[in-house]
Amino acid sequence: MPESQNIEYKQSWRDEYLKWICGFANAKGGKIFIGKDDAGNVVGVANAKKLLEDIPNKTKDILGVIVDVNLHASTEGDYLEIIIEDYPYPVNYKGQYHYRSGSTKQELKGAALDRFMLQKKGKKWDGVPVPNVSVSDLKEETFDFFRKRALKSKRIEEDVLTDSNEHLIENLQLKEHDFLKRASILLFHPKPENFVTGSYIKIGFFESDSELMYQDEIHGNIFEQIEKTMNLLFTKYIKANISYEDIQRVETYEYPKEAVREALLNAIIHKDYSGNTPIQISVYKDKIMIWNEGQLPENWTVETLTKKHSSKPYNPDIANAVFRCGYIESWGRGTIKIIEKCKEAGLPTPLYYYESSGFWVEFRKDIYNEDSLQEFDLNERQLKAVMYVKEKGEITNKIYQELCNVSKATATRDLTELIDKFKLLERKGEVGAGTVYKLIGS
């Protein structure tokens, strides 16, 4: 059995491995085997009986935790099994906080340590109380805006909406004892950046990854940012195709508004505000990329977002207020809704991906039409093949040969260019006869 989230192998004992015990105690618990190599093979350990006594004593004295240590005998030699439970409170090794993540151990520092401490206390970042701020410091116009939207959404009782701002804040659970929570500052304060650095949104139009043409910044509280960002995107950055039905003017935007709004709301609700970095929206001629600092919930992958999943907002107090005023749903359908709206608009499936400390959503135009494809300098065969894939869903090397009346070598060269040079197609299936070529992201 290989090393994993819950299993670690060590060939011999060193006192520094108390850090690994600390890491398991702070995560989900696990087992450390002493006397096994990295592949899990028994190599034996010296002084096993002495360690059977020393290890529990050292973990108790230095870490303040109790572990079970079992001695196992085998034909290859003796080895020890250390069983560590997950602890409900933070465990430290000489003032250092270690954490087991995947099959590695990390020392928690800075914002990561703050998040860990809050988690162990059963708190989220947006639920931390802030001293020296009162409801009277919040923006009256934002309360009025919230009441109008909440009344229309019917997700909060009317008598609450007609009561005082103080009562509304309490009803939204944005207060702890006598203190406002961080969420209330971000949602209703006129200048939340006075309290949370980087709590704004940047938009830029890029000719290429390295060539920024123009940009804007959107400041204010969350409700103001939502409205201002959507307005700016769809008046300055995203074009509309104009048509007429009789005398009625019809505007069809390059990207569906509902999908873009949902992605923006997700970025705001799931952002890790402790990172002090603004949400960033990068607009290109053929795509829009929305980035927010943050992490996926534990054991989630990007694939989880493409199917029905539970709702696990990174900032639940912010999410609740945004839900009450009718911006979002509460059942984790946001990412699926984005996909559905793009498909309805005839656009490629949006891409979700997580890199380093941030999460991306990428919207792409329908570039798979003859007008757009002219910009790629394709030969006639390649243009014909791309349009075939758009209609049929996929193409093979053999079909390409028959469609364009070319040799296998020419088909292979053309298809390789469509993948590597033009980035219009991607390979799917087994290498060789089982290989098919599809539109990227399809």
C-alpha positions in Angstrom: 0.0 0.0 0.0 1.5 3.4 -1.0 1.7 6.4 1.3 -1.5 8.4 1.3 -3.4 11.1 3.3 -3.6 8.8 6.3 -0.4 6.6 6.0 3.3 7.4 6.3 6.3 5.0 6.2 9.6 5.6 8.0 12.5 3.2 8.0 13.8 4.3 11.4 12.7 6.6 14.2 13.8 10.1 14.6 12.4 12.6 17.2 11.7 15.0 14.4 8.9 12.6 13.3 6.9 14.1 16.1 6.2 16.8 13.5 4.5 14.2 11.4 2.4 13.0 14.4 1.5 16.7 15.0 0.5 17.0 11.3 -1.8 13.9 11.5 -3.4 15.1 14.7 -4.2 18.5 13.2 -5.7 16.9 10.0 -7.8 13.7 9.8 -5.6 11.4 11.9 -3.7 8.5 10.4 -0.9 5.9 10.9 2.9 6.1 10.8 4.7 2.8 10.4 8.3 2.7 11.6 10.4 0.0 10.0 9.0 0.1 6.5 10.4 1.7 3.3 8.6 4.1 1.1 6.9 1.3 -0.8 5.5 -0.2 2.4 7.9 -3.1 2.6 9.1 -4.2 6.0 12.8 -3.5 6.6 12.8 -3.9 10.4 13.6 -1.4 13.1 16.2 -1.6 15.9 15.2 -1.1 19.5 11.6 -1.7 18.8 10.7 -2.5 22.4 12.4 0.6 23.7 10.6 2.8 21.1 7.3 1.2 22.2 7.7 3.1 25.4 9.6 6.2 24.3 7.3 7.3 21.5 4.1 7.5 23.5 5.9 9.4 26.3 7.5 11.9 23.9 4.2 12.6 22.1 2.5 13.2 25.4 5.2 15.4 26.9 6.0 17.4 23.7 2.8 17.5 21.8 0.3 16.9 24.6 -1.5 14.1 22.6 -2.0 10.4 23.3 -1.1 7.9 20.6 -1.4 4.1 20.4 1.9 2.3 19.4 1.7 -1.3 18.4 4.6 -3.7 17.9 4.3 -6.1 15.0 6.6 -9.0 14.2 7.3 -10.4 10.8 9.8 -12.6 9.0 11.5 -9.5 7.6 11.8 -7.9 11.1 9.8 -6.0 13.7 8.0 -2.8 12.9 5.9 -0.3 14.8 2.4 1.1 14.0 1.7 4.5 15.5 -2.1 5.3 15.4 -2.9 9.0 15.7 -6.5 10.4 16.2 -7.6 13.7 14.8 -7.8 16.2 17.6 -10.6 18.8 18.0 -8.1 21.5 19.1 -4.8 22.8 17.5 -1.7 20.7 18.3 1.7 22.3 18.1 5.3 21.0 18.0 7.4 23.5 20.0 5.3 26.4 18.8 5.0 25.1 15.2 1.7 24.0 13.7 2.1 21.2 11.2 -0.6 19.7 9.0 -1.0 16.6 6.9 -2.1 17.4 3.3 -2.2 14.6 0.8 1.0 12.6 1.4 3.0 15.6 2.6 3.5 17.5 5.8 3.3 21.3 5.8 4.1 23.8 8.4 1.2 26.3 8.7 2.1 30.0 8.7 0.4 33.3 8.1 -3.0 33.2 6.5 -3.0 29.4 6.3 -2.4 29.2 10.1 -5.2 31.7 10.7 -7.7 29.6 8.6 -6.7 26.5 10.5 -7.1 28.1 13.9 -10.6 29.4 12.9 -11.6 26.0 11.5 -10.6 24.2 14.8 -12.8 26.7 16.6 -15.7 26.0 14.3 -15.5 29.5 12.7 -15.2 30.7 9.1 -13.1 33.7 8.1 -16.2 35.9 7.4 -17.7 35.1 10.8 -14.9 36.7 12.9 -16.2 39.7 14.9 -14.7 43.1 14.3 -14.3 45.6 17.1 -15.0 49.4 16.9 -17.6 49.2 14.1 -21.3 49.7 14.6 -24.4 49.4 12.5 -24.5 53.2 12.2 -21.2 53.1 10.3 -22.7 51.0 7.6 -24.2 52.4 4.3 -27.9 53.4 4.5 -28.2 53.2 0.7 -27.0 49.6 0.7 -29.6 48.6 3.3 -32.3 50.2 1.0 -31.0 48.3 -2.0 -30.9 45.0 0.0 -34.5 45.5 1.2 -35.8 46.1 -2.3 -34.2 43.0 -3.7 -35.0 40.8 -0.6 -38.7 41.9 -0.8 -38.8 40.8 -4.4 -37.0 37.5 -3.8 -39.4 36.7 -0.9 -36.6 34.9 1.0 -36.9 37.0 4.1 -40.0 38.0 6.2 -41.4 41.4 5.3 -41.6 42.5 9.0 -37.8 42.0 9.2 -37.3 44.2 6.2 -39.4 47.0 7.6 -37.6 46.9 11.0 -34.4 48.7 11.9 -31.0 48.1 10.3 -29.8 46.7 13.6 -32.6 44.1 13.6 -31.9 43.2 9.9 -28.2 42.6 10.7 -29.1 40.4 13.6 -31.6 38.5 11.5 -29.0 37.8 8.9 -26.7 36.5 11.6 -24.1 39.1 10.8 -23.4 40.0 14.4 -21.8 38.1 17.3 -22.7 39.4 20.7 -22.0 43.2 20.5 -19.7 43.0 17.5 -20.3 43.0 13.7 -18.8 40.2 11.8 -16.4 40.6 8.9 -19.2 39.6 6.5 -21.3 42.6 7.5 -18.3 45.0 6.8 -17.8 43.5 3.3 -21.6 43.5 2.5 -22.7 46.9 3.9 -19.8 49.2 4.8 -19.1 52.1 2.4 -15.3 51.4 2.5 -14.6 47.7 3.3 -11.0 48.1 2.2 -10.3 50.0 5.4 -10.7 46.7 7.1 -10.0 44.1 4.5 -7.1 44.8 2.1 -7.7 43.7 -1.5 -11.5 43.5 -1.2 -12.2 44.9 -4.6 -12.3 43.7 -8.3 -10.0 44.4 -11.2 -11.0 44.1 -14.8 -8.6 44.3 -17.7 -8.8 43.9 -21.5 -5.8 42.0 -22.9 -4.6 41.8 -26.5 -2.3 39.0 -25.3 -1.2 37.5 -21.9 1.5 40.2 -21.7 -0.3 43.1 -23.4 -2.8 44.9 -21.3 -4.8 47.5 -23.3 -7.0 49.1 -20.6 -8.3 48.3 -17.1 -10.7 49.3 -14.4 -11.1 48.8 -10.6 -14.4 48.4 -8.8 -14.5 49.4 -5.2 -17.2 49.6 -2.5 -19.1 46.9 -0.7 -20.1 43.5 -2.2 -23.5 44.6 -3.4 -22.1 47.7 -5.1 -19.3 45.6 -6.6 -21.8 43.1 -8.1 -23.9 45.8 -9.8 -21.0 48.0 -11.0 -19.0 45.0 -12.3 -21.8 43.6 -14.3 -22.7 47.0 -15.7 -19.1 47.7 -16.7 -18.5 44.3 -18.3 -21.6 44.5 -20.5 -21.2 48.2 -21.5 -17.4 48.4 -22.0 -15.8 45.0 -22.2 -18.4 42.6 -23.8 -19.9 43.4 -27.2 -23.5 43.0 -28.2 -24.8 42.0 -31.6 -27.7 44.2 -32.6 -30.7 42.9 -34.4 -34.4 43.9 -34.8 -37.6 42.0 -34.4 -40.1 44.2 -36.3 -39.2 47.6 -34.7 -37.9 46.1 -31.4 -34.1 46.4 -30.9 -32.6 43.1 -29.7 -29.1 42.9 -28.1 -27.4 39.5 -28.0 -24.2 39.5 -26.0 -21.1 37.5 -26.8 -21.6 35.7 -23.4 -24.8 35.0 -21.5 -25.3 37.5 -18.7 -26.7 34.9 -16.3 -23.6 32.7 -16.7 -21.2 35.6 -16.2 -23.1 36.9 -13.2 -23.1 33.4 -11.6 -19.3 33.2 -12.1 -18.8 36.6 -10.5 -21.0 35.7 -7.5 -19.1 32.4 -7.0 -15.8 34.3 -7.0 -17.1 36.8 -4.4 -18.7 34.1 -2.1 -15.8 31.6 -2.3 -12.9 34.1 -2.2 -10.3 33.7 0.5 -10.3 37.3 1.6 -7.4 36.7 4.0 -5.1 36.6 0.9 -5.6 40.3 0.4 -5.7 39.9 -3.4 -8.5 41.4 -5.5 -10.8 39.3 -7.8 -9.4 39.6 -11.3 -11.3 39.5 -14.5 -9.3 39.2 -17.7 -11.1 39.9 -21.0 -9.6 38.8 -24.3 -11.0 38.9 -27.9 -12.0 35.2 -27.6 -12.4 34.5 -23.9 -13.1 35.8 -20.4 -11.2 34.5 -17.4 -12.4 35.1 -13.8 -10.0 34.4 -10.9 -10.4 34.5 -7.2 -8.0 33.4 -4.4 -9.4 30.4 -2.6 -9.5 26.6 -2.4 -11.9 23.8 -3.3 -13.6 22.0 -0.4 -11.6 19.0 1.0 -11.8 16.0 -1.3 -13.4 18.0 -4.1 -12.0 18.1 -7.6 -12.8 20.4 -10.5 -14.9 17.5 -11.9 -17.2 17.8 -8.8 -18.3 21.2 -10.0 -19.6 19.9 -13.3 -22.2 17.6 -11.7 -24.8 17.9 -8.9 -23.0 18.7 -5.6 -23.7 20.0 -2.2 -23.4 23.7 -1.4 -20.3 24.5 0.7 -19.6 28.2 0.6 -16.2 29.3 1.7 -17.9 32.4 3.3 -21.3 31.1 4.5 -22.4 34.4 6.1 -21.7 36.3 2.9 -23.4 33.6 0.9 -26.5 33.7 3.2 -27.0 37.5 2.7 -26.5 37.2 -1.1 -29.0 34.4 -1.2 -31.6 36.3 0.8 -31.6 39.2 -1.6 -32.1 36.8 -4.5 -28.7 36.7 -6.3 -28.0 33.0 -5.9 -29.5 29.6 -5.3 -28.7 27.6 -2.2 -28.2 24.1 -3.6 -24.8 24.2 -5.2 -26.2 24.5 -8.8 -24.2 27.7 -9.7 -21.4 25.9 -11.6 -23.9 23.7 -13.4 -26.1 26.7 -14.3 -23.1 28.4 -15.9 -22.5 25.3 -18.1 -26.2 25.1 -19.1 -26.5 28.8 -20.0 -23.4 28.6 -22.2 -24.7 25.6 -24.0 -28.1 27.3 -24.5 -26.2 30.3 -26.1 -24.3 27.9 -28.4 -20.9 28.5 -26.6 -18.3 26.0 -25.7 -18.5 24.5 -22.2 -16.7 26.8 -19.8 -13.5 25.6 -18.2 -12.9 25.3 -14.5 -9.5 24.9 -13.1 -7.6 25.3 -9.8 -3.9 26.4 -9.8 -1.7 27.3 -6.9 -3.8 29.5 -4.6 -6.6 30.4 -6.9 -9.6 29.2 -8.9 -10.4 30.1 -12.5 -13.5 30.1 -14.6 -12.9 30.5 -18.4 -15.7 31.5 -20.8 -14.8 31.0 -24.5 -16.5 32.4 -27.6 -17.9 30.2 -30.4 -14.8 30.5 -32.6 -15.9 27.4 -34.5 -17.5 29.2 -37.4 -16.1 30.1 -40.8 -15.8 33.8 -40.1 -13.8 33.4 -36.8 -11.7 30.5 -38.2 -10.5 32.7 -41.0 -8.2 34.4 -38.4 -6.3 31.2 -37.8 -4.8 30.9 -41.3 -6.1 27.3 -41.7 -5.8 25.5 -45.0 -9.0 24.5 -46.7 -8.7 20.9 -45.5 -8.3 22.0 -41.9 -11.3 24.4 -42.1 -13.4 21.6 -43.6 -12.4 19.2 -40.8 -13.1 21.7 -38.0 -16.6 22.3 -39.4 -17.1 18.6 -39.7 -16.1 18.1 -36.0 -18.5 20.9 -35.0 -21.4 19.1 -36.7 -20.5 15.4 -36.0 -18.8 15.8 -32.6 -15.5 14.1 -33.5 -13.2 13.0 -36.3 -10.6 10.3 -36.8 -7.4 10.2 -38.9 -9.1 7.8 -41.2 -12.2 10.0 -41.7 -9.9 13.0 -42.3 -8.1 11.1 -45.0 -11.4 10.2 -46.7 -13.0 13.7 -46.2 -10.1 15.6 -47.7 -8.7 12.9 -50.0 -5.2 13.0 -48.5 -2.6 10.5 -47.2 -2.3 9.4 -43.6 0.9 11.4 -43.2 -0.9 14.6 -44.4 -3.9 14.0 -42.2 -1.6 13.4 -39.2 0.3 16.7 -39.9 -2.9 18.7 -40.4 -4.5 17.3 -37.2 -1.3 17.9 -35.2 -1.3 21.5 -36.3 -5.0 21.9 -35.3 -4.0 20.6 -31.8 -0.5 22.1 -31.1 -0.4 25.2 -33.3 -4.0 26.4 -33.5 -5.3 24.8 -30.3 -8.7 24.1 -31.9 -8.9 20.3 -31.3 -7.7 17.9 -28.7 -7.0 14.2 -28.7 -9.3 11.8 -26.9 -9.3 8.0 -26.5 -6.5 5.5 -26.8 -3.4 6.2 -28.8 -3.5 4.7 -32.3 -6.7 3.4 -34.0 -8.8 4.4 -30.9 -7.8 8.1 -31.1 -10.5 10.6 -31.9 -10.2 14.4 -32.3 -12.8 16.7 -30.7 -13.3 20.5 -30.1 -11.4 21.6 -27.0 -13.6 21.3 -23.9 -16.4 19.4 -25.6 
